[in-house]
Amino acid sequence: MEKVSCPACKKEHIEVLDNCDNCDFPFNGTEKERAVHIGRFINKKGVLIDSDTTIKKIQKLFFGIAGFNIILLVIHLLLGPLYTVNSFLDFIFFIVFLICGIFIHKRPLLFTIAPLVFMIGINALYYLIDPQLVLRGILYKIVVIGSLLYCIYIVLKAQDFKRKYDVG
């Protein structure tokens, strides 16, 4: 038996089929049907590139947040013991975002959800202490949380594509 490789997903088949059992490529379809299928498959596969691009941008965002918090840490330490709690929180933010930035390529979903939960948790704590604290830096918080949610959405779409089409 001859092996047939699907032109769309590249999966090898031992027997000739009407359609690829992985991506549904029409082996016996017209030239137009096959071309349309390959075009749609390539378009869907773009989610993998989008995911990689988004992860790289989020990594830069994490390193930026970590750097910003190191600067805040130094400022709060210079201002004295009155800012001990602020210094501690700056250090925690620095550690969380630095670790997530370093490891985001290994486990993108985990290292995107972790800082999101951390930020939401810290803001819930701020709200319990003083509801006005939640409003400080609200634009910054909206941008960061929105970026994290978008990254989670894209990563889930990429994982779904990999699972559906058996792409490594």
Residue frames as qw, qx, qy, qz and C-alpha x, y, z in Angstrom:
[[0.000, 0.888, 0.459, 0.000, 0.00, 0.00, 0.00],
 [0.406, 0.410, -0.019, 0.816, 1.20, 3.46, -0.81],
 [0.258, -0.562, -0.459, 0.638, 1.23, 6.24, 1.73],
 [0.150, 0.710, 0.366, 0.583, -0.65, 9.40, 0.90],
 [0.309, -0.268, -0.363, 0.837, 0.21, 12.65, 2.62],
 [0.085, 0.852, 0.512, -0.066, -2.52, 15.24, 3.08],
 [0.425, 0.469, 0.085, 0.770, -1.52, 18.51, 1.36],
 [0.276, -0.806, -0.101, -0.513, -3.27, 20.58, 4.04],
 [0.640, -0.712, 0.205, -0.205, -2.31, 19.09, 7.43],
 [0.283, 0.633, -0.720, 0.038, 0.57, 16.85, 6.21],
 [0.681, -0.244, 0.623, -0.299, -0.78, 13.78, 8.00],
 [0.207, 0.299, -0.859, -0.360, 0.16, 10.52, 6.29],
 [0.813, 0.060, 0.267, -0.515, -2.54, 7.99, 5.41],
 [0.404, -0.218, 0.866, 0.199, -1.87, 4.35, 4.60],
 [0.362, 0.438, 0.794, 0.214, -4.92, 4.04, 2.39],
 [0.005, 0.185, 0.317, 0.930, -6.49, 6.42, -0.09],
 [0.054, 0.527, 0.711, -0.463, -9.51, 8.11, 1.44],
 [0.179, 0.768, 0.477, 0.389, -12.19, 10.41, 0.10],
 [0.140, -0.904, 0.072, -0.397, -11.42, 12.94, 2.86],
 [0.346, 0.365, -0.659, 0.559, -8.53, 13.32, 5.29],
 [0.597, -0.543, -0.590, 0.002, -9.63, 11.97, 8.66],
 [0.466, -0.304, -0.318, 0.767, -7.62, 14.71, 10.40],
 [0.009, -0.357, -0.031, 0.933, -8.61, 17.93, 8.57],
 [0.542, 0.563, 0.560, -0.274, -11.31, 16.74, 6.14],
 [0.055, 0.531, -0.495, -0.686, -9.29, 17.59, 3.01],
 [0.817, 0.392, 0.262, -0.333, -11.26, 16.41, -0.07],
 [0.433, -0.335, 0.710, 0.442, -8.78, 14.10, -1.89],
 [0.353, 0.343, 0.787, 0.371, -11.33, 13.40, -4.62],
 [0.151, 0.822, 0.338, -0.434, -12.68, 16.95, -4.77],
 [0.553, 0.767, 0.145, 0.291, -12.25, 19.33, -7.66],
 [0.563, 0.224, -0.170, 0.777, -9.16, 21.49, -7.88],
 [0.162, -0.604, -0.016, -0.780, -11.20, 24.46, -6.67],
 [0.768, -0.565, -0.183, -0.237, -12.56, 22.54, -3.64],
 [0.846, -0.155, -0.208, 0.466, -9.06, 21.41, -2.66],
 [0.352, 0.379, -0.094, 0.851, -7.62, 24.92, -3.08],
 [0.399, -0.653, -0.085, -0.638, -10.43, 26.44, -1.01],
 [0.860, -0.460, -0.218, 0.019, -9.89, 23.86, 1.73],
 [0.720, 0.026, -0.186, 0.668, -6.14, 24.49, 1.86],
 [0.082, 0.530, -0.011, 0.844, -6.76, 28.25, 2.00],
 [0.609, -0.638, -0.127, -0.454, -9.20, 27.88, 4.89],
 [0.892, -0.295, -0.224, 0.258, -6.84, 25.53, 6.71],
 [0.534, 0.234, -0.155, 0.798, -3.93, 27.97, 6.36],
 [0.207, -0.621, -0.043, -0.755, -6.17, 30.76, 7.61],
 [0.791, -0.558, -0.156, -0.197, -7.15, 28.68, 10.67],
 [0.847, -0.068, -0.211, 0.484, -3.50, 27.76, 11.23],
 [0.209, 0.639, -0.102, 0.733, -2.75, 31.49, 11.57],
 [0.618, -0.730, -0.061, -0.286, -3.99, 31.24, 15.15],
 [0.881, -0.233, -0.092, 0.401, -0.69, 29.53, 16.01],
 [0.459, 0.357, -0.018, 0.813, 1.28, 32.53, 14.73],
 [0.282, -0.726, -0.102, -0.619, -1.11, 34.90, 16.54],
 [0.813, -0.562, -0.152, 0.011, -0.58, 32.91, 19.73],
 [0.768, -0.040, -0.082, 0.633, 3.22, 33.09, 19.49],
 [0.201, 0.525, 0.055, 0.825, 3.11, 36.83, 18.73],
 [0.495, -0.722, -0.144, -0.461, 0.73, 37.51, 21.63],
 [0.858, -0.424, -0.161, 0.242, 2.86, 35.48, 24.04],
 [0.603, 0.169, -0.061, 0.777, 5.96, 37.47, 23.05],
 [0.074, -0.625, -0.081, -0.773, 4.08, 40.75, 23.62],
 [0.702, -0.653, -0.167, -0.231, 2.77, 39.57, 26.99],
 [0.829, -0.171, -0.179, 0.501, 6.29, 38.53, 27.96],
 [0.327, 0.373, -0.043, 0.868, 7.50, 42.07, 27.24],
 [0.411, -0.673, -0.152, -0.596, 4.57, 43.44, 29.25],
 [0.842, -0.480, -0.228, 0.091, 5.50, 41.19, 32.19],
 [0.686, -0.003, -0.134, 0.715, 9.13, 42.32, 32.10],
 [0.050, 0.543, 0.070, 0.835, 7.99, 45.95, 31.88],
 [0.617, -0.668, -0.181, -0.374, 5.72, 45.52, 34.92],
 [0.853, -0.313, -0.203, 0.365, 8.54, 43.77, 36.81],
 [0.495, 0.238, -0.064, 0.833, 10.93, 46.62, 35.97],
 [0.216, -0.646, -0.132, -0.720, 8.40, 49.25, 36.97],
 [0.755, -0.607, -0.196, -0.153, 7.88, 47.52, 40.31],
 [0.762, -0.104, -0.194, 0.609, 11.62, 47.38, 40.99],
 [0.184, 0.435, -0.013, 0.881, 11.73, 51.16, 40.48],
 [0.517, -0.645, -0.167, -0.538, 8.78, 51.56, 42.85],
 [0.859, -0.367, -0.289, 0.211, 10.48, 49.25, 45.34],
 [0.564, 0.110, -0.172, 0.800, 13.62, 51.40, 45.37],
 [0.111, -0.535, -0.069, -0.835, 11.57, 54.61, 45.74],
 [0.696, -0.588, -0.231, -0.341, 9.52, 53.17, 48.60],
 [0.824, -0.235, -0.282, 0.431, 12.64, 51.88, 50.37],
 [0.376, 0.262, -0.110, 0.882, 14.22, 55.33, 50.09],
 [0.317, -0.601, -0.160, -0.716, 11.10, 56.96, 51.54],
 [0.142, -0.383, 0.680, -0.609, 11.50, 55.02, 54.76],
 [0.024, 0.079, 0.969, -0.231, 9.64, 52.60, 57.02],
 [0.456, 0.332, 0.308, -0.766, 6.30, 54.30, 56.44],
 [0.664, 0.431, -0.324, -0.519, 6.20, 52.54, 53.05],
 [0.282, -0.316, 0.905, -0.040, 7.09, 49.01, 54.25],
 [0.642, 0.342, 0.642, -0.242, 3.80, 47.49, 53.02],
 [0.556, 0.772, -0.082, -0.297, 4.20, 49.20, 49.66],
 [0.061, 0.655, -0.740, -0.140, 7.77, 47.91, 49.39],
 [0.468, -0.070, 0.873, -0.119, 6.62, 44.38, 50.18],
 [0.660, 0.556, 0.434, -0.258, 3.84, 44.52, 47.55],
 [0.376, 0.809, -0.357, -0.276, 6.25, 45.99, 44.97],
 [0.144, -0.474, 0.865, 0.071, 8.63, 43.10, 45.63],
 [0.573, 0.193, 0.775, -0.180, 5.85, 40.51, 45.30],
 [0.603, 0.728, 0.122, -0.302, 4.64, 42.10, 42.03],
 [0.167, 0.744, -0.608, -0.221, 8.24, 42.08, 40.75],
 [0.315, -0.255, 0.914, -0.007, 8.72, 38.39, 41.58],
 [0.627, 0.393, 0.623, -0.253, 5.36, 37.25, 40.18],
 [0.569, 0.780, 0.014, -0.258, 5.70, 39.09, 36.87],
 [0.059, 0.694, -0.694, -0.181, 9.39, 38.24, 36.43],
 [0.423, -0.113, 0.898, -0.034, 8.79, 34.51, 36.97],
 [0.631, 0.538, 0.510, -0.230, 5.75, 34.53, 34.69],
 [0.387, 0.834, -0.252, -0.301, 7.71, 36.43, 32.02],
 [0.104, -0.543, 0.820, 0.149, 10.54, 33.93, 32.14],
 [0.306, 0.002, 0.952, -0.021, 8.36, 30.81, 31.96],
 [0.570, 0.444, 0.213, -0.658, 5.44, 31.96, 29.78],
 [0.495, 0.453, -0.598, -0.438, 6.77, 30.13, 26.70],
 [0.074, 0.150, -0.980, 0.107, 6.84, 26.81, 28.57],
 [0.033, -0.488, -0.862, 0.133, 3.26, 26.91, 29.92],
 [0.015, 0.276, 0.199, 0.940, 1.50, 29.94, 28.39],
 [0.479, -0.581, -0.483, -0.448, -1.90, 29.33, 29.92],
 [0.676, -0.502, -0.425, 0.331, -0.65, 28.79, 33.46],
 [0.465, -0.259, -0.096, 0.841, 1.75, 31.74, 33.41],
 [0.079, -0.351, -0.286, -0.888, -0.92, 34.05, 32.01],
 [0.557, -0.601, -0.491, -0.295, -3.67, 32.99, 34.40],
 [0.637, -0.342, -0.434, 0.537, -1.38, 33.24, 37.48],
 [0.213, -0.049, -0.119, 0.969, -0.70, 37.01, 37.20],
 [0.326, -0.408, -0.420, -0.742, -4.33, 37.63, 36.25],
 [0.654, -0.538, -0.532, -0.014, -5.54, 35.90, 39.43],
 [0.534, -0.232, -0.313, 0.751, -2.82, 37.71, 41.39],
 [0.040, 0.172, 0.096, 0.980, -3.88, 41.14, 40.07],
 [0.494, -0.488, -0.453, -0.560, -7.57, 40.48, 40.67],
 [0.690, -0.438, -0.519, 0.250, -6.78, 39.17, 44.16],
 [0.392, -0.111, -0.219, 0.886, -4.65, 42.20, 45.06],
 [0.163, -0.277, -0.210, -0.923, -7.35, 44.56, 43.80],
 [0.611, -0.516, -0.536, -0.270, -10.00, 42.70, 45.82],
 [0.612, -0.355, -0.425, 0.565, -7.77, 43.12, 48.86],
 [0.165, 0.088, 0.003, 0.982, -7.38, 46.83, 48.05],
 [0.375, -0.455, -0.425, -0.687, -11.15, 47.12, 47.81],
 [0.663, -0.519, -0.534, 0.081, -11.58, 45.57, 51.26],
 [0.496, -0.242, -0.264, 0.790, -9.00, 47.95, 52.75],
 [0.090, 0.582, 0.111, -0.801, -10.18, 51.10, 50.98],
 [0.618, 0.571, 0.540, 0.039, -12.47, 51.10, 47.91],
 [0.215, 0.938, -0.125, -0.242, -10.68, 54.23, 46.62],
 [0.390, -0.538, 0.673, 0.325, -7.46, 52.19, 46.16],
 [0.647, 0.303, 0.679, 0.168, -9.07, 50.20, 43.37],
 [0.411, 0.881, 0.234, -0.025, -9.52, 53.35, 41.30],
 [0.190, -0.819, 0.421, 0.340, -5.85, 54.35, 41.51],
 [0.089, -0.415, 0.796, 0.432, -4.15, 53.44, 38.27],
 [0.702, 0.313, 0.526, -0.363, -7.42, 52.13, 36.83],
 [0.624, 0.681, -0.241, -0.298, -6.32, 52.63, 33.20],
 [0.094, 0.551, -0.829, 0.024, -3.12, 50.65, 33.84],
 [0.458, -0.048, 0.830, -0.313, -5.15, 47.88, 35.51],
 [0.729, 0.489, 0.257, -0.403, -7.67, 47.74, 32.66],
 [0.501, 0.684, -0.487, -0.210, -4.93, 47.51, 30.02],
 [0.030, -0.422, 0.899, -0.117, -3.01, 44.79, 31.86],
 [0.537, 0.114, 0.753, -0.363, -6.08, 42.70, 32.73],
 [0.698, 0.586, 0.061, -0.407, -7.50, 43.13, 29.21],
 [0.364, 0.638, -0.661, -0.152, -4.17, 42.05, 27.68],
 [0.220, -0.249, 0.921, -0.204, -4.04, 38.99, 29.91],
 [0.656, 0.316, 0.541, -0.420, -7.60, 38.00, 29.02],
 [0.631, 0.660, -0.227, -0.338, -6.86, 38.41, 25.30],
 [0.149, 0.540, -0.828, -0.024, -3.73, 36.28, 25.65],
 [0.447, -0.026, 0.840, -0.308, -5.70, 33.55, 27.42],
 [0.706, 0.507, 0.243, -0.430, -8.30, 33.62, 24.62],
 [0.516, 0.679, -0.469, -0.227, -5.65, 33.32, 21.88],
 [0.063, -0.415, 0.900, -0.116, -3.73, 30.56, 23.69],
 [0.594, 0.148, 0.701, -0.367, -6.94, 28.56, 24.14],
 [0.704, 0.609, -0.012, -0.366, -7.74, 28.95, 20.42],
 [0.324, 0.635, -0.695, -0.092, -4.24, 27.75, 19.51],
 [0.287, -0.221, 0.900, -0.241, -4.51, 24.76, 21.86],
 [0.703, 0.356, 0.449, -0.423, -7.90, 23.91, 20.36],
 [0.613, 0.667, -0.315, -0.283, -6.42, 24.05, 16.84],
 [0.100, 0.521, -0.847, 0.045, -3.47, 21.84, 17.84],
 [0.465, -0.011, 0.817, -0.341, -5.81, 19.32, 19.47],
 [0.708, 0.484, 0.261, -0.443, -8.33, 19.32, 16.63],
 [0.694, 0.661, -0.254, -0.126, -5.79, 18.93, 13.81],
 [0.938, -0.231, 0.093, 0.241, -3.18, 16.90, 15.71],
 [0.453, 0.754, -0.209, 0.428, -0.51, 19.56, 15.22],
 [0.741, -0.269, -0.366, 0.495, 2.48, 19.34, 17.61]]
